[in-house]
Amino acid sequence: MKSGYEKMLAGEPYESPDWDIIARQAAAQEKLEEFNALPMGDHGRRMPMLKEMLGKIGDGTMVLGRITFEFGKHIELGRNGLINMDCMFLDGAKVTTGDDTIVAPRVMFITATHDPAFERRVWRHPETGAAQGGYTTNKPISIGSRVWIGAGAIILPGVTVGDNSVIGAGSVVTKSIPAGVVAVGNPCRVIRENV
């Protein structure tokens, strides 16, 4: 029988709260709090910590200021990229960025989702029938190379953004965006080719 964590990584619904998952998140948060307390310019201490906490960080990639994540090890960042201040990664599934990708401040990568139907979203105590929590599913997010994601954009579960695309500031990306375009809005839509 799979644990909740194994179901989460497999993209299957799992019951939450799941205390094993919460314990893993809490352990990651201890290291993250230490990282976020360091001065932004202290690359001598920040980079080794990022290499330890994240699944992958490519050479030349910088993370400026504070970041937030659930686990860290499900985040894989390409080479020569930039993650700007106050970005959030709900990384219950893998979040990847390609090379030379720039992520502006306060961008959110949200891999978690819930079924909109109450009966499939909530689980009940087997004896009392009382609502005890919910079912969560995580879907990976993949951002291509040479992508620019504008400030405050929200990237939702299962989204892929193709190479050489631009996501406008404040956009809510609910569906995948092809390569080589500029896309903006809520919901985010392609407005033109990126030439």
N, C-alpha and C positions, 0 to 999 in steps of 0.2 A: 504494500500500500504506500503510495507517494505521500511525502510530507507536504505541508502547505507551501514551503519554500520550493520544493521540487515542482509542484503544480504551477507556482508563480513563474518559474523559469521556463516551463514548457508552454506557457500561454494558456493554461487551463484555469477555470474558475477555482478559487480557494476561499475558505471561510475566513473572515476577518471579524474581530481581531484574532490574529494568530500569534501566540506568545513567543514562539521560536523566531518568527520573522521580526517581531518587535525587538527581541533581544539582539538580533543581528544588526538592526538599524541603530539601536542604542550604542553598541560597540563601535560602529562606524562614526556615530556622532561625537564620541569622545575624541577621536583623532581629528575629526573635522573642526571641532571647537578650538583645538590647539592650533591647527593650521590657520583658521580665521583670525586668531589673536595675533599672528605675526604681522609685522609691517609689510605692506605691499611690495616694497623694494628689496626685501630680504630673500633674494632668489637662492642664496646658498642653503637656506633651510627649507624654503617652500618647495623647490623642485624635488628634492629627495622624498618629501612627504607626499607630494602628488604621485610620484612613481610608485610609492607604497600603497596609497589609497585607491588609485584608479586602476581600471583594467589595463589601460594603455594610455600613454601620453607621448606623442611623437616628438622627435627632436625639433627644437625651435618653437614649440608651442608654449604660449604663456597664458596663465590664469591670473587675472588682475583682481585684487580686492577679495571680498568675501564670495563664497559660493555655498550652495546648499545641495545636498543629495541625501538619498536614503541609504545606499550601500556603497557607492563609489566604484566598486569593482566591476559594475556592469556598464561603466562609461569608458568608451575608447575614442580617443582624440587623435586625429592625424597630425602630420608634420606642419610646422610653420603656421600654426593657427593662433587664434586669439579668442579666449573666453573672457569677456569683460565683466565688470563688477555686478554682484548681486544676481547672478544667474542661478536658476533652480533646475535640478534634475531629479524627477521622481523616477528612479531607475530600477523599478521592479522588473523591467525587461531591458535588453541592451539598448543603449543610446550611442550611436557612432557618428563621428564627423570625419570627413575626408581631409586631404591636405589643403593648406592655404585657405581655410575657412574661417571667417570672422563672425563672431557672435557678440552683438552689442549688449549693453547693460540690461539687466532685468528680463532676459528671455527665459521662458519656462518650457521645459521639455517634460511632458506629462505622459507616462506610459500606462498609468492605471485607468481603468474604466469600469463601469458597472452596468448591468442590464437595466434598461429603463423600466421594465415590468417589475412591479413591487414583489410579486411572488417569486421571481427568479433573482431578485437583488438581495432579499433579506432571508436569513436562515433563522429557524425557530428552535428553541430548546426542545429536545425530544420528549421530555416529561411534562413541562408546563405549557408548551406551545407559544411562550412569550418570544418576541423578536429579540435576538441576542446579538446580532451583527449583520454583516452583509457579505455577499460574494463579490470578489474583485477579480478582474482579469487584467493582465498586462500584455501590451503589444509593443514590439520594438519600434524605435525611431531611427531612421537612417538619413543623414545629411551628407550630400556629396562633397566633392572637392571644389574649391574656389567659389564657395557659396558665401553670401553675406546675409545675415539675419538681423533685421533692424530692431532697435530698442523696444522692449516690452512685448515682443511677439510671443504667442503661445503656440507651441507645436504639440498637437494632440496624438493619442495612441495610434500606432500603425502607420504613421505618415512617413513618406520618403520624399526628400527634396533632391532633385537631380543636380548634376554638376553645373557650375556657372550660372546658377539662378540667384535672384535677389528676392528676399521676403521683406516687404515694407514694414516699417515700425508700427507696432500696435496690432498687427494682423493676427487673426486666429486661424491657424492652419488645420482644417478639419479633414482634408483629403490630400493625397499625394500631389506634388507639383513636379512637372517635367523638367528636364534639363534646359538651360539656356533661355530662361524667361524671367520677367519681373512680375511678381504677384503681390497683391495687396488686399487688405480689407477683412471684414468679418461677415461671412466666411471669406477666407482668402481666395482670390481668383486671379488668374493670369490676365494681365492687361496689355502686355506686349512682349516681343522678343527682347532679350538682353544682348544688345550689339555693342 
